[in-house]
Amino acid sequence: MEEKELIKRLKSGDNRAFASLYDIYYPKVYNFTRLYISSSAEVAEVVQEVFVKLWESRHLIVEEKGLDGLLFIITRNFIFNTSRRSFRESMFKLTVMNAMEEVTANDIEEEFAAVDLKRYIDELVALLPERRRQVFRMSREEHLSYREIAERLGITEKAVERNIYFALKFLKKNLPLFILFVSG
């Protein structure tokens, strides 16, 4: 069957005409894509996307012009988008690797100090009266609002606010001792 007739049938949604055109144009699209993309998986993906796009935009095809120009434009756009995505991923990976290299012994020491501080705060929280400890943990660990805490515990929002206030006051009073111990 002549190419123009296949294109005409493709435009009307004929799957067989599409399959025939696929067989004709697949090698051209594949070889063109291989010139710019080295990964076989990415080449296969681009080729598949090109033919999906051809099917989706079949109503825009001008029978007299053929498919060479349209397939070239679609393929070029997919190659460009794939290359741009790969470049962004590579830059992201490079940025992450550079950031990881910048981790110094001081950073590690600071992380250990932060872990120690968290452990000390947890010990201080454990010393709070039960209700105050419960309210504080719901606020800080579960990230609940005063209203949500009040509803769960069956107390007023003012009571929640008061418990948080006294818990923070207790922590602020006892933290300087820890900071002196760590920095000394």
N, C-alpha and C positions, 0 to 999 in steps of 0.2 A: 504494500500500500504506500502511496506517495506521502511524503512528510506533511504537506499542506492539508491533506485529508485527515491525517492523524491528529494534527493540531486542531482542526475543525471539530473532530469527534471529542478530543480532550476538552475543549471549551464547553461542550455540552455534557461533560461529566462521564464520559466513557472510560471505564477502568482499564479495558484492554488497550485502548489507544495510549493511555498513560503508561502502561507497562511496556509497550513497544517503544515509545519515546524514551523511556527510562533506559532501555537496553541500548538505544542508539547513542544517547548523550552521557550515560554513566562514565565511560572511559575518559571523555573530554573533561568532565567536571572533576573526576578523581585525579587525573594527571595534573590539571591546573592547580588543584588544591595541594597536591604533594610538593609543588614548587615552593610553597610558602609555609607549609606546616609539616613538621617532621614526625610528630607522633601519629602512628597508625590509627589509634583510637580516636584522636581528634579529627583526623582526615575523614574517617568513616562517619563521625558525627556531623561534620560540616556537609558532606555529600548527602546524607540523609535529610538534613535540614533544608538543603537547597531544593530537593525534590518535593519535600512537604510544602515548602513555600510556592513552588511551581504549581502544585495542585490547588493550593488555597487561592492563588491569584490567577488561575486559568482563564477567568472571564476577562482579564485585562490583555490577554495575548492578542497581538495583531498577526493574523494568519500569513499575510504577505511578507512579513519581516522574518519569520522563522523564529527559532528559539535560541540561536547562538548568542545574540546580544543580551537578551533577557537573562539567560543562564549565567552569562559572564558577570552581569551586574549583581545578581543575587549571590553568586559564589564569592565575588570580591567583597561584598558587604559582610557575609558570614566569616570569611577569612579575617577581615579587619576586626570584627567584633571578638572573634576567638583570640586573635593576637593581643588585642587590648586587654581582655580578661586575663590571659596568661601573664601579661606584663604586670597587671595590678597584683595578681597573686604572688608573682615573684618578688615584687617590691615589698609586699606585706611580709613575706617570709624573711626577706633580707632585713627589714626593719626589726622584726621580732628577734632574729639572730643577733643583730647589733645590740639591741637592748639587753639581751641575755648576757652578752660579753661584758657589758658595763657593770654587771653585778660584781661588787668588790667584797673584800673581807669585812669592810665596815657595814655594808648592806646586810651581810649575814649576821654580824653582831647585833645590828639593830633589830633584825627579825627575831633573834633569840631573846633580846630584851623585851620586844613586844609580846612574845609568847609568855615570858616570865610575868610581865605586867598583867596580861589577861588572866593568868593563873592566880596571881595575887588578888586581883579584883574579884574573881570568882570565890576565893576564900573569904574575902570581906563580905560579899553578898550573902554567903552562907551564914555569916554571923548576925544578919538582920533578923528581926522578929519574923515569924512565918508569913503573916499576911503581907508585910512590907516587902519581903523577899519575893513572894508570889506576884505582887503587883509590879515590882521592878522588872522581873524576868519577862512578864507578859508584855511590858512596854518595850524593853530593850532587845529581847531575843525573839519574841514573836511579832514585834513591830505593830502591836495593837494600839488603837487610839484610846484615849481616856474613856470615851463613851463605851467602846467595845469591852474594855476591862470591867467597867462598872456594871454593864449588863451581864457579863459572865459570872461575876462574883456577887452580884446582888447588892452592890454598895453604890453610893453616890459618886458622881464625877469629882466632886470636891474631896471626897475621901481618897480617891485615886491620886489626885493632885498632891494632897498632903503626904501620902505615903511615898510618892516619887521624890518630893522635896526633901523629906527626912532621910531617904536612902542616899540621895546625892550628897547631902550635907555630911553624912557619915563617911561616905567614900572620900570626899574632898579632905576631910579631917585626917583620914588615915593614909592617904596616898603619899603625902610628902615624906613620910617615914620610909616608904619603899623606894622612892626616887632618890633619897639621900643614900640608901643602902646600895642601890645599883650604880650610881654615879661615883660613889666614893671609892 
